[in-house]
Amino acid sequence: MTIIKNNIIEILVAVGVLLILLHSSDAVIYPDSQRFSGENLHDPPLYPAMIHVMKLIFGSLNSVIILQTLFVGSGIIYFTRTVAIHFNLDTIIKSFVALFLFLPILQFYNILISEPIGYAFSLLFVSFVIKLIYSLNIQNILWSTIFVIALLLTRNQFLFLYPVILLLYLGILILYSSKKTFTWLLVSFLSISIIHSVSINLSKYIKKNNYSEDKSIDYSFTTVAGADDIQVADRYKNLSNDGGVFFFTFIDAMYISTDKDIELFENENFQNTFTLILNKLDNKKALVKYYDNRGHYSLSLKKIRNHSDIFLKDLALKENTTVINIKKEISIKIIKANFGKYTKHIFKKFYDSTWLFVFVPFFMMLASLISFIRYKSKYSLLLIFLSVFALANHTVIYLFGRVQPRYFIYTDFILLVFILITFTIFIKREKKY
C-alpha cells in the first residue's frame, strides 16, 4: 500500500495513457503526415525512421501511435517526479502538474505528426536540465545531450536550442567554475553539433539515393530537351522540395508586398511571375492592406501558398533553378526593401496569436537574470533557461513558421508549470514568517 500511495500520480498517468489507447489507437492522418511517410529532404530523420521501423516490425501505423503515446506518458511521469523531488511538491501540486501536462496529449496523441514525440522529448530534456543545474555530473550531461540531439532530429523547429544550450552552459559554468566543467560542457556542445549535422546530411544522402533508384516514378508528365528520365525527375523533385526557412519568409514577403515591389526585379520572368502572383492575391484579398482582424494572416497564408505554387514552378523551369531558390530571392529583395513593414508584420503576428506567452517569459527572464547576477541562484538559472527556451521557440515560429498552437506545447506548458511551482515555493516561504 505504501508503494501505491507514494506513486499514485504515476499510476494515474499510466492508467490515463492506457484508457486513451483503449479508446482509440488508430492513426489520424493530417495533411502534414505525408511529410513523414515520404522522402521529404527537409524534415529531420528521427520521426520518419520511427514510423518506418514500427511499420516494418508490426505492419501498421497503430504501433506508431501506441509508441508515441507511451513516450509522452513516460515523459510526464519522469518530469512530474523530477520536479516533485527537487522542489518538494506535495501530492496536490504534483497532481495538478501531471494533469496539466496530460491535457495536450488528449488532442494529438493519435495524430501521425511529430508533435507527440517532440513533446515527450521536451519533457525529458527539461527534466535532465533541472538535474544538471542542481547536480552537475557526467550522467546528467550525457542525458541532456542525448535529448537535445533527439529534439534536433525530430523537428527543424528545435534549431533554436543551439543558443539556448550555449546560454545554459554559460550559466552552469558560472555556478560550477572549473576546467573539468568547461571540458565536459564543450564536449557536450560539440557532440550535439557534430551528431546533428552528420545525421541530417546522411539522411539527405540516403533519401536522394533512394529516390534516384526508384523505378516506379512516372516520368511521362514532361520532357526536357537533352535530359534523361532521372534528370527530369530530379528537377521535378527539386520543385516539390521547397520547404525550409524561405518557404515561410516568402509568404511573409508576399503578404506585405505592393505593386511598387515589381521594380525590385530586373529579370523579366521574375517581374511577370511576381505580377501574376500579386494580382491573384489582390483578387483574393490576401495582402496586408486588406488586414481586418486577427485571423487575416492565417487565412492569407493558405491562399498565398496555394495560388503562388504553379507560377513559381513555371518560373523555376524557365530559369533552370528550384522553387526554394526563387522564394529565397523574392524574400530577400522584398524584406530588404520593406524592412520596417516586415518588422511591424512580425510584431502583429505575435500580437494576433499568443502575445501573453512572449511578455510573461520576457519579464521572468529579466527578474531571474537580476537574481542570478546577485545571488548565483540555481533556481534563477533554471527560470532563465525556461524563459529563454519559450522565447526562442516563439521567435522561430513568428519569424520562420506558421503560427499554430501545437507548435508551442513544447515550451509553454512547461513554463506554466514552473509559474505554478514558483508561486508554491513563494507561498511556502511566506508561511514561515
C-alpha positions as CSV (number, residue, x, y, z in Angstrom):
1,M,0.0,0.0,0.0
2,T,2.8,2.4,0.8
3,I,4.3,1.9,-2.7
4,I,0.9,2.6,-4.3
5,K,0.4,5.7,-2.1
6,N,3.9,7.1,-2.9
7,N,3.4,6.5,-6.7
8,I,-0.3,7.4,-7.0
9,I,0.2,10.2,-9.5
10,E,2.4,8.0,-11.7
11,I,-0.2,5.2,-11.6
12,L,-3.0,7.6,-12.6
13,V,-0.9,8.9,-15.6
14,A,-0.3,5.3,-16.7
15,V,-4.0,4.5,-16.4
16,G,-4.9,7.6,-18.3
17,V,-2.5,6.6,-21.1
18,L,-4.0,3.1,-21.2
19,L,-7.5,4.4,-21.3
20,I,-7.0,6.7,-24.3
21,L,-5.2,4.0,-26.2
22,L,-8.1,1.6,-25.4
23,H,-10.4,4.3,-26.7
24,S,-8.6,4.5,-30.0
25,S,-5.1,3.7,-31.3
26,D,-6.0,4.3,-34.9
27,A,-3.7,6.7,-36.6
28,V,-5.3,10.0,-37.6
29,I,-3.7,11.4,-40.8
30,Y,-3.2,15.1,-41.1
31,P,-2.0,16.9,-44.3
32,D,1.4,17.2,-42.6
33,S,1.5,13.5,-42.0
34,Q,2.5,12.9,-45.6
35,R,5.9,14.6,-44.9
36,F,6.9,11.8,-42.5
37,S,5.9,8.9,-44.7
38,G,7.6,10.2,-47.9
39,E,11.0,11.3,-49.0
40,N,10.9,14.9,-47.9
41,L,14.5,16.1,-47.9
42,H,13.9,19.0,-45.5
43,D,12.5,17.1,-42.5
44,P,14.8,15.6,-39.8
45,P,15.1,11.8,-40.0
46,L,14.1,10.6,-36.5
47,Y,10.2,10.5,-36.7
48,P,10.1,9.1,-40.3
49,A,12.6,6.5,-39.3
50,M,10.5,5.6,-36.2
51,I,7.4,5.2,-38.5
52,H,9.4,3.1,-40.9
53,V,10.7,0.7,-38.2
54,M,7.4,0.3,-36.5
55,K,5.6,-0.4,-39.7
56,L,8.3,-2.9,-40.6
57,I,8.0,-4.7,-37.3
58,F,4.3,-4.6,-36.6
59,G,2.9,-3.8,-40.1
60,S,0.5,-1.0,-39.1
61,L,0.5,2.7,-38.1
62,N,-1.3,1.8,-34.8
63,S,2.1,0.7,-33.4
64,V,3.4,4.2,-34.0
65,I,0.5,5.8,-32.1
66,I,1.0,3.4,-29.2
67,L,4.7,4.0,-29.0
68,Q,4.4,7.8,-29.2
69,T,1.7,7.8,-26.6
70,L,3.7,5.7,-24.2
71,F,6.7,8.1,-24.8
72,V,4.5,11.0,-23.8
73,G,3.2,9.2,-20.7
74,S,6.7,8.3,-19.7
75,G,7.8,11.9,-20.2
76,I,5.0,13.2,-18.0
77,I,5.8,10.7,-15.2
78,Y,9.5,11.4,-15.3
79,F,9.1,15.2,-15.4
80,T,6.5,15.2,-12.6
81,R,8.7,13.0,-10.4
82,T,11.7,15.2,-11.1
83,V,10.1,18.5,-10.1
84,A,8.4,16.9,-7.1
85,I,11.7,15.7,-5.7
86,H,13.7,18.9,-6.4
87,F,11.1,21.4,-5.3
88,N,9.4,19.3,-2.5
89,L,5.9,19.4,-4.1
90,D,3.0,17.9,-2.2
91,T,0.6,15.4,-3.7
92,I,-2.0,18.0,-4.7
93,I,0.5,20.2,-6.6
94,K,2.1,17.2,-8.1
95,S,-1.3,16.0,-9.4
96,F,-2.0,19.4,-10.9
97,V,1.3,19.3,-12.7
98,A,0.6,15.8,-14.1
99,L,-2.9,16.7,-15.1
100,F,-1.9,19.9,-16.8
101,L,0.9,18.2,-18.8
102,F,-1.6,15.4,-19.7
103,L,-4.1,17.8,-21.4
104,P,-2.2,18.3,-24.7
105,I,-2.0,14.6,-25.5
106,L,-5.8,14.3,-25.4
107,Q,-5.9,16.3,-28.6
108,F,-3.0,14.9,-30.6
109,Y,-1.8,11.6,-29.2
110,N,-3.2,9.6,-32.1
111,I,-2.2,12.0,-34.9
112,L,0.6,10.9,-37.2
113,I,2.7,14.0,-36.7
114,S,6.0,14.7,-34.8
115,E,4.4,16.8,-32.0
116,P,3.7,13.9,-29.6
117,I,7.3,12.6,-29.7
118,G,8.7,16.1,-29.6
119,Y,6.6,16.9,-26.6
120,A,7.9,13.7,-24.8
121,F,11.5,14.6,-25.6
122,S,11.0,18.2,-24.4
123,L,9.7,17.0,-21.0
124,L,12.6,14.6,-20.7
125,F,15.1,17.2,-21.8
126,V,13.9,19.8,-19.3
127,S,13.9,17.1,-16.6
128,F,17.6,16.4,-17.1
129,V,18.4,20.1,-17.3
130,I,16.9,20.5,-13.9
131,K,19.1,17.7,-12.7
132,L,22.1,19.1,-14.4
133,I,21.7,22.5,-12.8
134,Y,21.2,21.1,-9.3
135,S,23.7,18.2,-9.6
136,L,26.5,18.6,-12.2
137,N,27.7,15.2,-13.3
138,I,28.6,13.3,-16.4
139,Q,25.4,11.2,-16.4
140,N,23.1,14.3,-16.4
141,I,25.3,16.0,-19.1
142,L,25.1,12.8,-21.2
143,W,21.3,12.5,-21.0
144,S,20.8,16.3,-21.6
145,T,22.9,15.9,-24.7
146,I,21.0,12.9,-25.9
147,F,17.6,14.6,-25.6
148,V,18.9,17.8,-27.3
149,I,20.1,15.6,-30.2
150,A,16.7,13.8,-30.2
151,L,14.8,17.1,-30.4
152,L,17.0,18.4,-33.2
153,L,16.5,15.2,-35.2
154,T,12.7,15.4,-34.6
155,R,11.8,18.9,-35.9
156,N,13.8,21.7,-37.6
157,Q,11.9,24.0,-35.2
158,F,14.3,22.9,-32.5
159,L,17.3,24.6,-34.1
160,F,16.6,27.4,-31.6
161,L,18.2,25.0,-29.0
162,Y,21.7,25.9,-30.0
163,P,21.7,29.4,-28.5
164,V,19.6,28.2,-25.6
165,I,22.1,25.4,-24.8
166,L,25.0,27.9,-25.0
167,L,23.3,30.2,-22.5
168,L,22.5,27.3,-20.2
169,Y,26.1,26.0,-20.3
170,L,27.4,29.5,-19.6
171,G,25.2,29.7,-16.5
172,I,26.4,26.3,-15.4
173,L,30.0,27.3,-15.9
174,I,29.4,30.3,-13.7
175,L,27.9,28.1,-10.9
176,Y,30.5,25.3,-11.2
177,S,33.6,27.1,-12.4
178,S,36.4,24.7,-13.2
179,K,38.4,23.3,-16.1
180,K,36.7,20.0,-15.8
181,T,33.3,21.5,-16.1
182,F,34.3,23.6,-19.1
183,T,35.7,20.4,-20.8
184,W,32.5,18.4,-20.2
185,L,30.3,21.1,-21.5
186,L,32.4,21.8,-24.5
187,V,32.5,18.1,-25.4
188,S,28.7,18.0,-25.0
189,F,28.1,21.0,-27.3
190,L,30.5,19.7,-29.9
191,S,28.9,16.3,-29.8
192,I,25.4,17.9,-30.3
193,S,26.7,19.9,-33.3
194,I,28.6,17.0,-35.0
195,I,26.0,14.3,-34.5
196,H,23.1,16.5,-35.6
197,S,25.0,17.7,-38.7
198,V,26.2,14.2,-39.7
199,S,22.7,12.7,-39.1
200,I,20.9,15.3,-41.2
201,N,23.4,15.1,-44.1
202,L,23.4,11.3,-44.1
203,S,19.6,11.3,-44.1
204,K,19.5,13.6,-47.1
205,Y,22.1,11.5,-49.0
206,I,20.1,8.2,-48.3
207,K,16.8,9.8,-49.4
208,K,18.4,11.2,-52.6
209,N,19.9,7.8,-53.5
210,N,16.6,6.0,-52.7
211,Y,14.7,8.4,-55.0
212,S,17.2,8.0,-57.9
213,E,16.8,4.2,-57.7
214,D,13.0,4.3,-57.6
215,K,11.9,2.8,-60.8
216,S,8.2,3.3,-60.1
217,I,8.3,7.1,-60.8
218,D,6.2,8.2,-63.7
219,Y,8.3,10.5,-65.9
220,S,5.8,10.9,-68.6
221,F,4.4,14.2,-67.4
222,T,7.1,16.2,-69.1
223,T,10.1,16.2,-71.3
224,V,13.2,18.3,-71.1
225,A,15.5,18.5,-74.2
226,G,18.8,16.7,-73.7
227,A,17.8,15.2,-70.3
228,D,17.3,11.6,-69.4
229,D,14.5,10.4,-67.2
230,I,16.4,10.7,-63.9
231,Q,17.4,14.2,-64.7
232,V,13.8,15.2,-65.4
233,A,12.7,13.5,-62.2
234,D,15.4,15.2,-60.2
235,R,14.3,18.6,-61.5
236,Y,10.7,18.0,-60.5
237,K,11.8,16.6,-57.2
238,N,13.5,19.9,-56.6
239,L,10.3,21.7,-57.5
240,S,8.3,19.8,-54.8
241,N,11.0,20.1,-52.1
242,D,10.5,23.8,-51.3
243,G,10.3,23.6,-47.5
244,G,12.6,25.3,-45.0
245,V,13.0,28.9,-43.8
246,F,12.3,30.6,-47.1
247,F,9.0,28.8,-47.5
248,F,7.7,31.0,-44.7
249,T,9.7,34.2,-45.4
250,F,8.3,34.1,-48.9
251,I,4.7,34.1,-47.6
252,D,5.5,37.0,-45.2
253,A,7.2,38.8,-48.1
254,M,4.3,38.4,-50.5
255,Y,1.8,39.3,-47.7
256,I,3.4,42.8,-47.2
257,S,4.2,43.4,-50.9
258,T,2.7,46.0,-53.2
259,D,2.8,46.9,-56.9
260,K,5.9,49.1,-56.3
261,D,8.0,46.0,-55.4
262,I,7.8,44.8,-59.1
263,E,10.6,47.3,-59.8
264,L,12.9,45.4,-57.4
265,F,13.4,42.6,-60.0
266,E,15.5,43.2,-63.1
267,N,14.7,39.8,-64.6
268,E,11.6,40.0,-66.8
269,N,10.5,36.5,-66.0
270,F,10.6,37.4,-62.3
271,Q,8.7,40.5,-62.9
272,N,5.9,38.7,-64.8
273,T,5.6,35.9,-62.2
274,F,5.6,38.4,-59.3
275,T,2.9,40.4,-61.1
276,L,0.8,37.3,-61.7
277,I,1.0,36.2,-58.1
278,L,0.4,39.7,-56.7
279,N,-2.7,40.2,-58.9
280,K,-4.1,36.8,-57.8
281,L,-3.5,37.6,-54.1
282,D,-5.1,41.1,-54.6
283,N,-8.2,39.5,-56.0
284,K,-8.3,37.1,-53.1
285,K,-7.7,39.9,-50.6
286,A,-4.7,38.1,-49.2
287,L,-2.4,41.1,-48.8
288,V,-1.7,43.1,-45.6
289,K,-3.6,46.1,-47.0
290,Y,-6.8,44.1,-46.5
291,Y,-6.0,43.3,-42.9
292,D,-9.2,43.5,-40.9
293,N,-9.0,41.1,-38.0
294,R,-6.6,38.9,-36.0
295,G,-7.2,35.9,-38.3
296,H,-6.5,37.6,-41.6
297,Y,-2.9,36.5,-41.9
298,S,-3.7,32.8,-41.1
299,L,-6.3,32.7,-43.9
300,S,-4.0,34.6,-46.3
301,L,-1.1,32.2,-45.7
302,K,-3.0,29.3,-47.3
303,K,-4.1,31.5,-50.2
304,I,-0.5,32.7,-50.8
305,R,0.8,29.1,-50.6
306,N,-1.8,27.6,-52.9
307,H,-2.1,30.4,-55.5
308,S,1.6,31.0,-56.0
309,D,2.7,27.4,-56.4
310,I,2.0,26.9,-60.1
311,F,3.5,30.3,-61.0
312,L,6.7,29.6,-59.0
313,K,7.2,26.1,-60.5
314,D,6.8,27.5,-64.0
315,L,9.4,30.2,-63.3
316,A,11.7,27.6,-61.8
317,L,11.6,25.7,-65.0
318,K,12.2,28.8,-67.2
319,E,15.2,29.9,-65.0
320,N,16.5,26.3,-64.6
321,T,16.6,26.6,-60.8
322,T,14.5,25.4,-57.9
323,V,11.4,26.8,-56.3
324,I,13.2,27.3,-53.0
325,N,15.8,29.5,-54.7
326,I,13.1,31.6,-56.3
327,K,11.4,32.0,-52.9
328,K,14.7,32.9,-51.4
329,E,15.5,35.6,-53.9
330,I,11.9,37.1,-53.7
331,S,12.0,37.0,-49.9
332,I,15.4,38.8,-49.6
333,K,14.5,41.5,-52.1
334,I,11.1,42.4,-50.7
335,I,12.0,42.1,-47.0
336,K,15.2,44.2,-47.5
337,A,13.2,46.9,-49.3
338,N,10.3,46.8,-46.8
339,F,12.1,46.0,-43.6
340,G,10.0,48.4,-41.5
341,K,6.8,47.0,-42.8
342,Y,8.1,43.4,-42.3
343,T,9.1,44.1,-38.7
344,K,5.6,45.6,-38.0
345,H,4.1,42.4,-39.6
346,I,6.2,40.1,-37.3
347,F,5.1,42.0,-34.2
348,K,1.5,41.8,-35.4
349,K,1.8,38.1,-35.8
350,F,2.7,37.5,-32.2
351,Y,0.1,40.0,-31.0
352,D,-2.6,38.2,-33.1
353,S,-1.7,34.9,-31.6
354,T,-0.1,34.3,-28.1
355,W,1.4,37.6,-27.1
356,L,1.0,36.8,-23.4
357,F,3.4,33.9,-23.8
358,V,6.0,36.4,-25.0
359,F,5.6,39.0,-22.3
360,V,5.4,36.6,-19.4
361,P,8.7,34.7,-20.2
362,F,10.4,38.0,-21.1
363,F,9.7,39.5,-17.6
364,M,10.5,36.2,-16.0
365,M,13.9,36.3,-17.7
366,L,14.6,39.8,-16.6
367,A,13.7,39.1,-12.9
368,S,15.7,35.8,-12.9
369,L,18.7,37.4,-14.6
370,I,18.9,40.1,-11.9
371,S,18.6,37.4,-9.2
372,F,21.2,35.2,-10.8
373,I,23.7,38.1,-11.1
374,R,23.2,39.0,-7.5
375,Y,22.9,35.6,-5.8
376,K,24.1,33.0,-8.3
377,S,20.9,31.1,-7.5
378,K,20.3,27.7,-9.2
379,Y,16.6,28.3,-9.4
380,S,17.2,31.6,-11.1
381,L,19.3,29.9,-13.7
382,L,16.6,27.4,-14.2
383,L,14.0,30.2,-14.8
384,I,16.4,32.0,-17.2
385,F,16.7,28.7,-19.1
386,L,12.9,28.1,-19.2
387,S,12.0,31.7,-20.2
388,V,14.7,31.8,-23.0
389,F,13.5,28.3,-24.0
390,A,10.0,29.7,-24.5
391,L,11.1,33.0,-26.1
392,A,13.4,31.3,-28.6
393,N,10.6,28.9,-29.7
394,H,8.1,31.7,-30.2
395,T,10.7,33.8,-32.1
396,V,11.5,31.0,-34.5
397,I,7.8,30.4,-35.2
398,Y,6.9,34.1,-35.7
399,L,9.9,34.6,-38.0
400,F,10.1,31.4,-39.9
401,G,7.0,29.4,-39.4
402,R,3.2,29.2,-39.4
403,V,1.7,30.2,-36.1
404,Q,-0.1,27.0,-34.8
405,P,-1.0,26.4,-31.2
406,R,0.5,22.9,-31.4
407,Y,4.0,24.3,-32.1
408,F,4.1,26.0,-28.7
409,I,3.3,22.9,-26.5
410,Y,7.0,22.0,-26.1
411,T,7.7,25.2,-24.1
412,D,4.5,26.9,-22.9
413,F,3.0,24.1,-20.9
414,I,6.4,23.6,-19.1
415,L,6.6,27.3,-18.5
416,L,3.2,27.5,-16.9
417,V,4.0,24.5,-14.7
418,F,7.0,26.4,-13.4
419,I,5.0,29.5,-12.8
420,L,2.8,27.3,-10.5
421,I,5.9,25.9,-8.8
422,T,7.3,29.4,-8.3
423,F,4.1,30.6,-6.6
424,T,4.1,27.4,-4.5
425,I,7.7,28.0,-3.3
426,F,6.9,31.6,-2.6
427,I,3.8,30.8,-0.5
428,K,5.7,28.1,1.5
429,R,8.3,30.7,2.4
430,E,5.6,33.2,3.4
431,K,4.2,30.7,5.8
432,K,7.5,30.6,7.7
433,Y,7.2,34.3,8.7
